[in-house]
Amino acid sequence: MSELDNLTSPSIFIGRQGEDDIISFGSGQPDLPPPKEATEGINIRQDLRYGLIQGEYELRYALSREYPRSTAENFIITNGASEGLDLIFRAIGKGKVLLPKPYYYSYPHIIRLAGMESVYTELNEGRIDLDDFRKKIDECTAVLINSPSNPTGRIESIETLKEIEDITSRKKIYVISDEVYKDLIYERENYHIQGDQVITVNSFSKTYAMCGVRVGYLWSSDQSIVDKAIEIKTHTSMNTNLVGQDMALRAMKAPKEYIVAQQNIWRERRDLIYKGLCDLGLDLWKPEGAFYVLPRVDRPREFLWRLYKKYHVITYLGEWFGAPDRIRLSYALDKKDIEEGLNRIDLALKNI
Amino acid sequence: MSELDNLTSPSIFIGRQGEDDIISFGSGQPDLPPPKEATEGINIRQDLRYGLIQGEYELRYALSREYPRSTAENFIITNGASEGLDLIFRAIGKGKVLLPKPYYYSYPHIIRLAGMESVYTELNEGRIDLDDFRKKIDECTAVLINSPSNPTGRIESIETLKEIEDITSRKKIYVISDEVYKDLIYERENYHIQGDQVITVNSFSKTYAMCGVRVGYLWSSDQSIVDKAIEIKTHTSMNTNLVGQDMALRAMKAPKEYIVAQQNIWRERRDLIYKGLCDLGLDLWKPEGAFYVLPRVDRPREFLWRLYKKYHVITYLGEWFGAPDRIRLSYALDKKDIEEGLNRIDLALKNI
């Protein structure tokens, strides 16, 4: 089965995810529409000249109202959270990064591309193991956390986040907190991790269902990090596209009911897929945020490939996310499709 | 005059360029409108989902029709030419880059950020000195050329470009050709530098006056470079914003008369500023493309600062571009403003 050797990244599924007979638990993007406010009244001919590298003032000001003790100067508007992370690690530029594992599949690459090195701490039941964290943090310049997490769907407890604030503050270690799923928590309000050493990355992609628009941002109270990141962005991409910034600012004006309504839809889907997979006898963590499950399966490569070729179900390999004994399913699809997908997985499991 | 110590980058002028009494020869962006085709009929609600990292197929296909012996696979759509360059140098990742001097001010930074080192070859009358080029090329992995050039406004002769093709092809050295001003040549048609080792970077910003939209592209016939750049972009920014790609594709459908009409306007402005500065006794090269002049002046820092504070004229320091005895003027403003600016420069020169 040499085809299995090609299972190196999600790109093997490119072009197939939208096909009729395919049920895709692959790509992690909302299938729901953005708020109507995001696109109403945009005049794209206004947005054609260079903007500030740091991002449009109005958008940064609006964000500062949502972050405690912030001003517009603490933010940079980026090409999605991806560029935010890339700028941060390039700005730090050397040393080791403590990375909880499983991790979002781009993290080790972004860290390596910036000339830094990943040190892994294995999650325990999908959550940070503070004992292991404490053992490894001393050799690191930074730690990268992601709560709610892609691919585990888990959130860290507020106690853990406060403990991380405390440890890293005392040791002067950067905390890079990727919070792109902060508005997709089922269990509690988001907790803004804080401190002089904290750098937050966020995005409009998931909260407002506008992934292709590519607008994210980073926040830091450390002016030297903000300045270095702006300097790098000046040379490597200049301003983030202005139409997208315009849409982001308008999306923020949507009523909070939009976000609540989204959360309710995601929670229903989460309940459906979690119960469905448990009923099939799979071992998995219950997602508390984001929209991913990461069940353990036997021989994941073979299983994923058979699911795809024989049952036309797309899933992602856990090994891309540092979880070699699992597969990842995104439940960003409607309940009817989730049910059909569960039926096919049932068949596949029965016919091993 | 300690204020002169702050003259470290164009950012000192941020927020001033649009003010009433200011004549700005600073920022390098067209003041002319984009073709109406660029923005007509766009439905931004169609462009909200993730796109291909490499860029939308239709846009890449349209570009391939303009490049000899190309297919859509040879292109990556990027966040402006800046990201194109950043991806290329990160994909190459080590070694030295031969860089003609004066240079676009981001080049040394992009090269350094990618972990590479710049080796300079001084331009002769604003053009590549092939003798010096030959002496220094052997220690280099790549050469970065920019014709028409920002900041010199000069173009390389077709003979020089063919000689560079020949040298680099024999020695297997990458040629990165930044051609963002290729449609702004006053003297001849653009010559597409070619070869297996050539990587071209381009943009819709200058040709179609849509800088803030941030859509550029890179072209290479070397599949391994294209693949590596896509891999890096997957982790560091994902797809380029889709509304911008949509606008770029529509702009390409504008009649060629749009580009010709723009060239005529730029040529008139070039004639005006070139003659004007010569008449003031300044020593400068005649621009053959782009929209910059780079006159030599005495004590450039003091002169630039006095021009700005006393005469409200913005210019950029040559030293930001590797030309410490010069200042750069962009003539992306209408003839009336160019004339007013020339009058003020005249006064400033007389009152030294």
Interface residues (C-beta under 8 A of the other chain):
Chain A: S9 S11 I14 S27 Q29 P33 P34 T39 I42 I44 R45 D47 L48 R49 Y50 G51 L52 N79 G80 S82 E83 D86 R90 S106 H109 I110 L113 G115 A209 M210 C211 G212 V213 R214 V215 E231 I232 T234 H235 T236 S237 M238 N239 T240 N241 L242 V243 G244 M247
Chain B: S9 S11 I14 S27 Q29 P33 P34 T39 I42 I44 R45 D47 L48 R49 Y50 G51 L52 N79 G80 S82 E83 D86 R90 S106 H109 I110 L113 G115 A209 M210 C211 G212 V213 R214 V215 E231 I232 T234 H235 T236 S237 M238 N239 T240 N241 L242 V243 G244 M247
